[in-house]
Amino acid sequence: MLGTLIRPGAGRLLLALPMLVGLLASGCDTPHYRSDWGIAAAPAPAPAQGRPLPEGTFDGVPRSLLNEYEGRDLVTRDEAMSWELPFKAKRIIVALLIMAAHDNWQDIDMVFTRGARWGFPDRRELDAWQVFDGDGGARFVEVFRRVAARFADKASFTCPPMVNAAQSYVRVGAEPMWCFYISSDQVDVLAFKLLVEEGVARIDYVGLFIDRPTGPVSVRSQREDPSPPMVPPVKRRGAGDMGAIRLAPSGLPEGIAAPGLGMPPPGVGLPPGAPPIGMPPAGTPAPAGTPAPAGSPPAAGSPPAAGSPPAGSPPAGSPPVGSAAAGSPPPMAPAPAG
């Protein structure tokens, strides 16, 4: 009766169960496919955190960048959500160094964009790897710790200055910005590309040499692509471009000189009897408080100014009519009548 309750083939399934259990317990070493159709080995187990700092520094000082920040507290997610560029660029990089000094790779998503990469210190980002490559960033942190230990605790840090217009592009996420550490011999470089993603500043690329170079390294691509600029370019358009015209304090567009007073622009004629450009028509009274030009007659119907002689009389100080002018020889006396 029991044989009638067991369906055909069930016996073979019962025999295969021990084999399936053994396969699941031993794991699988088969390579897995990534989204780009490349083959990658199964990720290795994540290393334990809290490892001691890597030893030494190439710059010949007893303390490295990691020693500088190992005593700092880890940043919080509330602080990370408030970062802006370009004002918090170094703070974001310091936050990454603090995590590396603490061997904390589980929280590095606070300082990186979702598609962050790392590779050679070249702004073209050639042959770069993903920071979050199936291991949560553990491999990157391991490499980054070894590289950061090569730089002195007071290594030179630089963010190239930008004009205000370039800063506005960076602030809204339209353009990235770059900062970098450089060794004392100007050979080793640790570069960071920062970008605003969804309104929050993050690191989008880390450029480094896995092994310290012995001299200057020239990184070239097959197409010899030019490197992007270090700072966002700002196009300075000339006055001939109507899109670049801005009003000057005089009210005229910048770069356009005002015509001379009384002279029409080239090619423009004046009708007969028209006053020169910039001069009021004849008979227009001057504004109150504005002195009339010397020698100009008063406007018709306007009262004489205080202290001015009546109309038709000579100006004050002039000799009487019919008298000799001052300094002229006296008229010759008439001869006496004979």
FENBEL-V102398 format. One record per helix or strand of 3 or more residues. SS is the DSSP state (helix for helix, strand for strand). FROM is the first residue (numbers start at 0). TO is the last residue. If there is no record, write none. Layout:
SS;FROM;TO, SS;FROM;TO
//
This chain:
helix;1;4, helix;9;25, helix;64;68, helix;76;79, helix;88;100, helix;107;109, strand;111;118, helix;137;147, strand;155;158, helix;163;170, strand;176;181, strand;188;196, strand;199;206, helix;241;243
//
